Amino acid sequence: MRKTLASLLFILLAVVAVSSLQAAASVAELKKAAEQGDAASQYGLAQRYEAGKGVKQDFAKAAEWYGKAAAQGHAKAQTNLGNLYRAGQGVSQDLDEALLWYRKAAGQGDTKAQINIAMMYAGGMGVEKDEAEGLKWLQRAAQAGDSQAMVHLGNLYRSGKGVEKDYAQSTLWFRMAAEEGDPVAQQNLGLSYYTGKGVTRDYVQSVTWHRKAAEQGYPPAEYSMALRYAKGKGVRQDYAQAASWYRKAAGHGHADAQNNLGLLYRNGQGVAQDYTEALSWFRKAADRGHPQAQYNLGNMYRKGLGVPQDPEEARKWFRKAANAGHKEAGKALKSLEGN
């Protein structure tokens, strides 16, 4: 599905990380220095209150201390204060105020603020919707080296929304962010090599980039690695390796991986055949609304694999899958109801 710039950016809430020095300081130390007017300590104390680390979470106090640091020109505090105004956390929601603080931080080169300004223009949040203006701010952040902005810019060129579709440009931005170690970019670059969009198709390179992202614990990349081993694309086909990667992604809640791991257990591919284990993974994915897993679970109950035969339970899961548009589930449901 093609996405607008607004939808691609809407999930972003650019919050900067606590520095190692601030993270190591105690709340008492931060508060003492903050009360003496140290902007960095005011910022660190605000982050503690926002996250509820070492203190009871209190967005109002977070806003208060971000405000003190922001007033002294602390760019990251300005960005995070803008976030609180945008979300209405600890302060009354005020998009004008949010944009004001983002602009102050963006003017100092804070890329997270630039991304958030892009989001506001793309979605018409507190300003007249202007995708071109949003794109300008996103490009500014990307050109400054922000990997998050690079990834979203790559997505825009891939989707062709707000810009002319350009797979080569898309891949260029993914590569720049991937080389900075961004797992989302690495996964997307791997997909570019797999599909041959923007680069010459190269399954080995695809696996190389998927593996980099997967080794960072990024579930979509773990799933992609499993698929490559299951299909033998860029690597020697190896169901045991596929099962290992499916299990990692499944453990992170990836529904497709849960379903496919269930299939391996049902068929005894790469693992010892185990209907009970298959049933467990199908159920995890089915409970997340995965139509194929719901269909597979229905079949387990219809055939009595790992559980006693239970036509009523089979109907329930076939019906869920059929309602989601799964054609085979619809046929299976009609067959059961016909009987």
Residue, then its C-alpha position, 0 to 999 in steps of 0.5 A: m500500500r502506498k503511503t503519504l509522507a504524513s503516514l510515513l512520518f506520523i510514527l516518529l517522535a524524535v526524542v534524544a537519548v540521555s548522555s552517558l554522563q547524565a545517565a550515570a548521575s543520580v537524580a539528586e546530583l542532577k537536581k542540585a545542578a539543575e537548580q543552579g541553572d546548569a542546562a545540561s542537568q535540567y535537560g537530564l532531569a527532565q528526561r528522568y521525569e519523562a521516562g520515570k527513571g529514578v523518579k515517579q513519572d511526571f510529565a508536568k515536571a518534565a515539561e518544567w525542566y525541559g522549559k528551563a533548559a530550552a530557554q537557555g538554548h539547549a537544542k535537545a530540550q527544545t525538541n523534547l519540549g516541542n514533543l510534549y506540547r505536540a502530544g499534550q503531555g504535562v502541558s495543554q496540547d499546543l501545536d503552535e508552541a510545539l512548532l515554535w520549539y521545533r524551529k528553535a532546535a532545528g535552527q541549531g541543527d537538531t535533526k530530530a526537530q527537523i524531522n518533526i517539523a517535516m511531520m507537522y507539514a506533511g500531516g497539516m498539524g498546526v500548519e497548512k498541509d504542505e508536503a513539499e515543505g515537509l520534504k524539504w525539512l526531511q531532506r535537511a535532516a537526511q543530508a545532515g546525516d540522520s539515519q532515521a530521516m534517510v530511511h524515511l526519505g528512501n521510503l518516499y522515493r520507493s513509494g513515489k509519494g510526494v516525490e517522483k518514484d526513483y528506486a535508485q535514489s531510494t536505494l542510495w538513501f537506504r545504503m547511506a543509513a545502512e552503512e551507519g548501522d541502521p537496521v531498518a535501512q539494512q533490511n530495506l537495502g536487503l530487499s532492494y537487492y532481493t527485488g532488483k529495484g534500484v540495484t542489480r538483483d543480487y541474492v548474496q548481497s541481499v542476505t548480507w544486509h539482512r543478516k546485519a539487521a537481523e544480528q541487531g535483533y530487528p524482527p523483519a530482518e530475522y524473518s527475511m533471513a529465515l525465508r532466505y534459508a527456507k528458499g535457498k536464496g543467497v544461501r544454501q537451503d537449510y531448514a534448520q537455519a530457517a527454523s532458528w531465524y523464524r524462532k528469533a522473529a517469532g519470539h519478538g512477536h512476528a506473526d508471519a514467523q510464528n505461522n511459518l515456524g508452526l509449519l516447520y514443526r507440522n511438517g518436520q522440516g529442520v525440526a523434529q515433527d511436533y504437532t503440539e509445538a506446531l499448534s502452539w505457534f499457529r495459535k500465537a499467530a492466530d491470536r494476533g489476527h493472522p488469517q493463514a495461521q487461523y486457517n492452519l489452526g482450524n486444520m489442526y482441529r479438523k484433522g486432530l493433529g496435536v489435539p482431539q478432533d474438534p469440528e466446532e473449534a475448527r469452524k471457529w478458526f476457519r470462520k475467523a480466517a474466512n472473514a479476513g478474506h482467506k479463500e481456502a478457509g471459506k471453502a473449508l468452512k463450507s465443507l464443514e457446515g455442509n457436513 
